[in-house]
Structures are given as structure tokens and as C-alpha cells.
Amino acid sequence: MKMEKIENAEIHVDNRKLACSVYRGTEGERAIDIRKLRKETGLITYDPGFVNTGSCASKVTFIDGEKGILRYRGYDVADLAEKCEFVEVAYLLIHGSLPNAEQKAHYSRLLNEHSMIHEDMKEFFSHYPEHSHPMAILSAMVVSLSSFYPELNDGDKEDLAMTVTRMISKLRTIAAFSYKKSIGEPAVYPRHDLRYCENFLNMMFSSPVRKEPIDPVMTEALNKLLIIHADHEQNCSASVVRSVGSAGANLYASISAGICALWGPLHGGANQHVIEMLEEIYQEDGDVDKLIERAKNPRSPFRLMGFGHRVYKSYDPRAKIAKELCKKVIAATNKNDPLLDIALELEEKALADPYFQERNLYPNVDFYTGLTYRELGIPTNMFTVMFAIGRLPGWIAQWLEMKKDPDSRISRPRQIYTGPNARRVVPINERK
Ligand code: ACO
């Protein structure tokens, strides 16, 4: 994974100097190489949340947070969302190039062939308590795949390709089964005559006694939503996937850990919390200003959900796509969602407020995606599951890249210890 060395730099500390290289990526980002820092100076870097730390070089995704640019393998996310289906983007992230017609047909066929889950796995769903969060079920089911397909855990290249395809196909089936379990309906099996997104909608909304027609507007919307979720370079869950994988854990275990990280309300879990926040405003008095004041109060831990981002200091390009999509889907259903009106008012007022302006806080991907999923009939507690289905190809691409990178080592940050100095254990009857 070669970066271009552009200059030398020196770090001066304790009357010593450390010679370092400065590298540049293909889009001009620069990084100082401090790999020898501790060995040669005894110092470590202190960077909570890894705000300034580049943990790897990557060819998968490029973000310019200042300009609001997001590209997968060089393609702008809006261009991909306009012209591609989700399976093409999944193929792009994992294989590095967009599939031609023949490759796409082959890939779709493989996804269909692997769409079932082992019948014994179906049993697991029935033992979860009612109201279990589907993200808990999803992560458990994904790591369980490693028991059902153990031969693929450390397989050769061909086996790994199979594992990857299995996972992309089965995650969607597991997600739909967990929804059916939560509403007490029997599972609907995947069908080979349907494409990836249609198949998912069918498993969600048909039943053995009722065939639900699949609306092409909904299928198109789902494709776009999954595309905008598909990768986001070294975000919290992708870093977890790489980190777990760096210890030698198999792909299933690494992805399962990534699903757990995504569940957090500061990460992908925010899409569920956005809707809950909008519902709260709606059910109370519709007062958006009160909520904005609460978010600005330094003594309150409350944050405006779906706002702000570690990397984007301008409008999140995914939020732009999701906002337009949401309006389109609502128009197609001829319904009016009062939560969209509240969201639009909230965005307008927050963007005009100096608190949000000074901190460059804009709507992020989660602000409008939940509203759109809601229009597709997806229940609120499934929103983060939808995000996980979309993010899966990105996690896989990051994991595969980490495995191939000769610079990759087990993830193991350092710390600055601030606890007590050495002390002796006092016998229990002498302790105060
Ligand atoms: N509402 C109110 N204030 C906010 C918000 C928000 N949503 N987000 C950031 N701020 C404020 C912080 O309080 C801080 O203010 P200060 O400088 O006065 O202390 C300042 O903006 C900078 O925020 P940080 O927390 O330092 O930013 P960080 O990069 O660590 O966090 C994060 C980014 C977690 C996304 C944050 O903006 C947040 O909590 N947003 C709400 C949750 C959310 O929507 N998460 C989804 C992100 S997208 C994704 O992961 C898929």
C-alpha cells in the first residue's frame, strides 16, 4: 500500500531530533510518519478519539469533509446513486471496479444462490424474547454464521470470495427474518426470481398467505439508501472491523463487532434516535426552538440527533441525497408526513443559528434516511439494521484491504497511565 513520500520532517524533543517522512495520498492529504517515535524518543502521541491519527492507507473511499465530497473507488456517491444498483456498488467496493453486464448477472446469480440461511439457524430467532432489538439479533446471527460455515473461516481466496457473497446475501435474509419474528409472523423465504432489494422488500412485507406487490419507487429508493450507506472510510464501525480482523479474527466475527459499533446512537444508531426525537416534538407541542435550545445548553448532554460529523464540516453529501429521496418517496405515496415538516423546520432553524454555524454542524446521513425508511414501511427499530445491510460491502472491502496490507499490524493503541503508583495489598482485616 504505497503512499508518495514528498518531504522530510523533524520532530525536536528533549534536545533530540527524529527524522520523519511526510507522505501524500492521491487527493493531496498529507501525513507525518511517526512509527519510530516511541522507539527513538520514548514518547507516544496523545490523540483521544483518533482525531488526527491515520490508522492505514486505503484505496477504497475518499472524503473531503470541508468540500462535502464522498467517492467510492473514485466515483462520486451521487453519480453512483443515480446510475447504479446497490449490488453494483457492493461489487465495486469489494472488487475495485464496477461490474460489466455479464459480471453483474453472475454476481446477482451468486447472491440469489446463497440467500437462504441454514434451517437450524431459523430456530435461533424463536428463542429471543419479544421486543429484542434487531441489532442484537443481527450481530449474534452474523457471528453464528461462522459455526454453520466453519470451513470458510480461514479459507483460500476462492473460499473467501464465497464467504463475502454469502454474507452480503444472508445479512438481508437475517434482517427480514428478525423483523418477521418481532411481529409474530412466519418467515418469508428469499426468491431467486427477485433482485436484491426487491427480494428484501418481499421478505419483509409479504407473508405465506399474502403476496404484497413490490412498488418500483420503493425498490429504487432502497437501492439509493443502501448505496449512500455503503462505505465511509475509517469511521467507528469500519475501524472496529479492521481492529478485530487485525487480531486474526475471521470475517464473520469482525463484521459482527462492526454491527455492534454501528448500533451506538452517536454512530449509525442515530437514525432511530432522529425519528424518536422528531416524534417527541410532534407529540409534545411541535416546538422546534425548545429542542434547539436544549441541544445548545452546555449543561445538557442532549445533542441534536442527525446533526454534526467528525469529518464533514459542510453539508454531508449523503444527507443531500437522502433529503431529496425522502421528498420524492413521500410525493409518490401521496401522503404527508408531519415529521418531514418538523425535520425541515429543524434544519432551517439550526443552520441559521450561530451555535451550529460556528461549529460547522450540518445534517448528517442519519437526519433524513430514517424518515425515508419510515415511508418504505420499515419500523423504527430496524433503521440501523438497514444501515448495516448497506454498510456491509464497505466493511468487507476495508477488512480485505487490511488483510492484504503489508504495513498492517495488530491494532493496539498505547495510553498514558494516570492511576495510583505501586502499592501493597493490606490484609482484609486491616483495611479501613
Ligand atoms: N448537537 C449539538 N451540539 C453538537 C452536536 C449536535 N448534534 N454535535 C456536535 N456538537 C457540538 C459539541 O457539543 C461540541 O461543542 P463545544 O465545542 O462547545 O464543546 C462541538 O459541536 C464539536 O463536537 P464534538 O463532539 O467534538 O465532535 P465529534 O467529532 O467528536 O463528534 C458526532 C461527532 C459524534 C457525530 C457529534 O456531532 C454528535 O454527537 N452528533 C449527534 C449524533 C449523530 O447524529 N451521529 C451520527 C453521525 S453520522 C454516522 O456516524 C453515521
Boltz pocket constraint, residues with backbone or C-beta under 6 A from the ligand:
constraints:
  - pocket:
      binder: B
      contacts: [[A, 49], [A, 265], [A, 266], [A, 267], [A, 268], [A, 270], [A, 295], [A, 296], [A, 302], [A, 303], [A, 304], [A, 305], [A, 306], [A, 307], [A, 308], [A, 309], [A, 310], [A, 311], [A, 359], [A, 361], [A, 364], [A, 365], [A, 366]]
      max_distance: 6.0
